[in-house]
């Protein structure tokens, strides 16, 4: 559906910002149009199965293992 495509695009940008920048989670949320960082965290967790903080940590661990 159209909503699924929008959510996929938001998640792509969120993951890029979390992996490739040092922006805070609050700033990432604001950049993507979320007024409340807590709502962004819930949205991200529902889509990915982990919090943005955990995703960023896991991504950094994978990058440093290479």
N, CA, C and O atoms as a DFTB+ gen file, in Angstrom:
264 C
 N C O
     1  1       0.841      -1.193       0.000
     2  2       0.000       0.000       0.000
     3  2       0.885       1.256       0.000
     4  3       2.101       1.184       0.182
     5  1       0.258       2.363      -0.203
     6  2       0.993       3.628      -0.227
     7  2       1.636       3.907       1.127
     8  3       2.766       4.391       1.192
     9  1       0.928       3.608       2.193
    10  2       1.466       3.835       3.536
    11  2       2.704       2.975       3.783
    12  3       3.659       3.424       4.417
    13  1       2.687       1.759       3.290
    14  2       3.856       0.886       3.436
    15  2       5.069       1.464       2.712
    16  3       6.188       1.383       3.217
    17  1       4.858       2.037       1.552
    18  2       5.958       2.663       0.806
    19  2       6.509       3.872       1.543
    20  3       7.722       4.083       1.578
    21  1       5.628       4.663       2.129
    22  2       6.060       5.834       2.896
    23  2       6.861       5.391       4.107
    24  3       7.918       5.955       4.392
    25  1       6.370       4.385       4.824
    26  2       7.083       3.873       5.996
    27  2       8.447       3.303       5.607
    28  3       9.430       3.497       6.322
    29  1       8.505       2.606       4.481
    30  2       9.784       2.050       4.026
    31  2      10.781       3.160       3.728
    32  3      11.963       3.030       4.048
    33  1      10.330       4.230       3.130
    34  2      11.214       5.352       2.804
    35  2      11.681       6.067       4.068
    36  3      12.847       6.451       4.168
    37  1      10.784       6.247       5.028
    38  2      11.157       6.860       6.299
    39  2      12.196       5.990       7.000
    40  3      13.169       6.509       7.547
    41  1      11.999       4.691       6.989
    42  2      12.944       3.783       7.638
    43  2      14.305       3.815       6.944
    44  3      15.336       3.771       7.616
    45  1      14.325       3.889       5.640
    46  2      15.590       3.968       4.910
    47  2      16.375       5.204       5.336
    48  3      17.571       5.116       5.614
    49  1      15.710       6.349       5.387
    50  2      16.377       7.578       5.803
    51  2      16.799       7.520       7.263
    52  3      17.876       7.994       7.622
    53  1      15.952       6.939       8.103
    54  2      16.291       6.819       9.527
    55  2      17.533       5.957       9.702
    56  3      18.439       6.322      10.451
    57  1      17.583       4.830       9.026
    58  2      18.748       3.943       9.144
    59  2      20.005       4.621       8.613
    60  3      21.072       4.498       9.215
    61  1      19.897       5.329       7.503
    62  2      21.059       6.050       6.964
    63  2      21.575       7.077       7.966
    64  3      22.777       7.167       8.217
    65  1      20.658       7.845       8.531
    66  2      21.061       8.869       9.503
    67  2      21.675       8.255      10.747
    68  3      22.631       8.803      11.295
    69  1      21.152       7.142      11.198
    70  2      21.680       6.508      12.406
    71  2      23.055       5.888      12.174
    72  3      23.897       5.895      13.071
    73  1      23.286       5.357      10.984
    74  2      24.556       4.684      10.702
    75  2      25.644       5.666      10.272
    76  3      26.782       5.564      10.732
    77  1      25.316       6.601       9.411
    78  2      26.334       7.431       8.773
    79  2      26.515       8.822       9.365
    80  3      27.378       9.572       8.909
    81  1      25.720       9.184      10.370
    82  2      25.882      10.494      11.000
    83  2      25.975      10.331      12.512
    84  3      25.695       9.266      13.061
    85  1      26.369      11.397      13.157
    86  2      26.401      11.418      14.616
    87  2      25.225      12.212      15.187
    88  3      25.265      12.649      16.337
    89  1      24.186      12.395      14.382
    90  2      23.010      13.117      14.846
    91  2      22.375      12.371      16.013
    92  3      22.381      11.141      16.059
    93  1      21.831      13.131      16.950
    94  2      21.119      12.484      18.047
    95  2      19.829      11.863      17.508
    96  3      19.357      12.220      16.428
    97  1      19.277      10.942      18.269
    98  2      18.027      10.312      17.858
    99  2      16.922      11.359      17.788
   100  3      16.053      11.290      16.919
   101  1      16.954      12.319      18.692
   102  2      15.976      13.406      18.663
   103  2      16.074      14.192      17.364
   104  3      15.053      14.518      16.757
   105  1      17.293      14.498      16.933
   106  2      17.486      15.249      15.693
   107  2      17.054      14.437      14.483
   108  3      16.447      14.973      13.556
   109  1      17.366      13.145      14.488
   110  2      16.920      12.268      13.393
   111  2      15.398      12.283      13.330
   112  3      14.818      12.407      12.251
   113  1      14.757      12.158      14.477
   114  2      13.292      12.167      14.521
   115  2      12.738      13.464      13.952
   116  3      11.807      13.444      13.147
   117  1      13.304      14.589      14.367
   118  2      12.835      15.884      13.888
   119  2      13.059      16.033      12.382
   120  3      12.205      16.565      11.672
   121  1      14.196      15.567      11.906
   122  2      14.514      15.638      10.477
   123  2      13.491      14.870       9.646
   124  3      13.160      15.267       8.529
   125  1      13.001      13.778      10.197
   126  2      12.048      12.939       9.470
   127  2      10.598      13.354       9.686
   128  3       9.682      12.715       9.168
   129  1      10.389      14.429      10.453
   130  2       9.046      14.952      10.612
   131  2       8.294      14.483      11.843
   132  3       7.096      14.735      11.965
   133  1       8.967      13.813      12.750
   134  2       8.323      13.370      13.984
   135  2       8.419      14.489      15.015
   136  3       9.511      14.974      15.309
   137  1       7.287      14.895      15.560
   138  2       7.279      15.956      16.563
   139  2       7.776      15.448      17.908
   140  3       8.310      16.217      18.707
   141  1       7.603      14.166      18.155
   142  2       7.952      13.563      19.437
   143  2       8.973      12.442      19.217
   144  3       8.667      11.461      18.540
   145  1      10.179      12.571      19.776
   146  2      11.183      11.520      19.604
   147  2      10.723      10.157      20.140
   148  3      11.137       9.116      19.630
   149  1       9.875      10.169      21.161
   150  2       9.370       8.900      21.702
   151  2       8.496       8.191      20.665
   152  3       8.537       6.965      20.559
   153  1       7.708       8.949      19.901
   154  2       6.896       8.333      18.863
   155  2       7.788       7.761      17.758
   156  3       7.522       6.678      17.237
   157  1       8.840       8.491      17.408
   158  2       9.781       7.977      16.417
   159  2      10.390       6.661      16.894
   160  3      10.506       5.711      16.119
   161  1      10.776       6.605      18.163
   162  2      11.363       5.383      18.712
   163  2      10.378       4.232      18.638
   164  3      10.761       3.120      18.274
   165  1       9.117       4.471      18.973
   166  2       8.095       3.420      18.888
   167  2       7.896       2.976      17.446
   168  3       7.798       1.781      17.167
   169  1       7.835       3.948      16.520
   170  2       7.683       3.635      15.100
   171  2       8.857       2.789      14.620
   172  3       8.660       1.768      13.962
   173  1      10.081       3.211      14.948
   174  2      11.278       2.505      14.518
   175  2      11.294       1.087      15.082
   176  3      11.596       0.132      14.366
   177  1      10.971       0.954      16.351
   178  2      10.985      -0.353      17.002
   179  2       9.940      -1.280      16.384
   180  3      10.191      -2.474      16.217
   181  1       8.781      -0.743      16.047
   182  2       7.733      -1.547      15.413
   183  2       8.188      -2.039      14.039
   184  3       7.892      -3.169      13.652
   185  1       8.911      -1.186      13.303
   186  2       9.360      -1.544      11.957
   187  2      10.576      -2.471      11.961
   188  3      10.641      -3.407      11.165
   189  1      11.537      -2.217      12.849
   190  2      12.819      -2.932      12.836
   191  2      12.939      -4.022      13.890
   192  3      13.769      -4.922      13.757
   193  1      12.125      -3.953      14.930
   194  2      12.237      -4.930      15.999
   195  2      13.288      -4.575      17.033
   196  3      13.584      -5.376      17.921
   197  1      13.851      -3.386      16.927
   198  2      14.827      -2.900      17.912
   199  2      14.768      -1.381      17.942
   200  3      14.290      -0.746      17.002
   201  1      15.256      -0.810      19.027
   202  2      15.228       0.649      19.169
   203  2      16.286       1.287      18.265
   204  3      17.228       0.615      17.845
   205  1      16.136       2.575      17.966
   206  2      17.154       3.256      17.169
   207  2      18.533       3.208      17.835
   208  3      19.550       3.071      17.156
   209  1      18.561       3.321      19.151
   210  2      19.826       3.254      19.885
   211  2      20.490       1.890      19.699
   212  3      21.690       1.812      19.439
   213  1      19.713       0.821      19.832
   214  2      20.246      -0.530      19.648
   215  2      20.704      -0.749      18.205
   216  3      21.730      -1.384      17.962
   217  1      19.930      -0.213      17.245
   218  2      20.300      -0.338      15.839
   219  2      21.632       0.348      15.571
   220  3      22.498      -0.210      14.897
   221  1      21.795       1.551      16.096
   222  2      23.042       2.298      15.908
   223  2      24.216       1.542      16.529
   224  3      25.285       1.444      15.926
   225  1      24.013       1.008      17.735
   226  2      25.073       0.265      18.418
   227  2      25.442      -0.993      17.627
   228  3      26.622      -1.276      17.421
   229  1      24.441      -1.738      17.190
   230  2      24.687      -2.968      16.439
   231  2      25.402      -2.656      15.123
   232  3      26.307      -3.388      14.723
   233  1      25.009      -1.601      14.466
   234  2      25.653      -1.214      13.206
   235  2      27.107      -0.824      13.420
   236  3      27.966      -1.151      12.601
   237  1      27.386      -0.131      14.510
   238  2      28.767       0.266      14.785
   239  2      29.615      -0.952      15.132
   240  3      30.797      -1.001      14.790
   241  1      29.029      -1.924      15.799
   242  2      29.758      -3.146      16.128
   243  2      30.089      -3.945      14.871
   244  3      31.181      -4.501      14.756
   245  1      29.153      -4.002      13.937
   246  2      29.401      -4.715      12.679
   247  2      30.468      -4.009      11.868
   248  3      31.312      -4.659      11.251
   249  1      30.440      -2.679      11.862
   250  2      31.430      -1.922      11.102
   251  2      32.824      -2.072      11.681
   252  3      33.799      -2.161      10.935
   253  1      32.929      -2.100      12.997
   254  2      34.240      -2.228      13.617
   255  2      34.790      -3.644      13.523
   256  3      35.995      -3.850      13.663
   257  1      33.922      -4.618      13.286
   258  2      34.372      -6.009      13.168
   259  2      35.005      -6.269      11.798
   260  3      35.708      -7.262      11.611
   261  1      34.755      -5.379      10.855
   262  2      35.289      -5.577       9.488
   263  2      36.700      -5.196       9.391
   264  3      37.295      -5.301       8.319
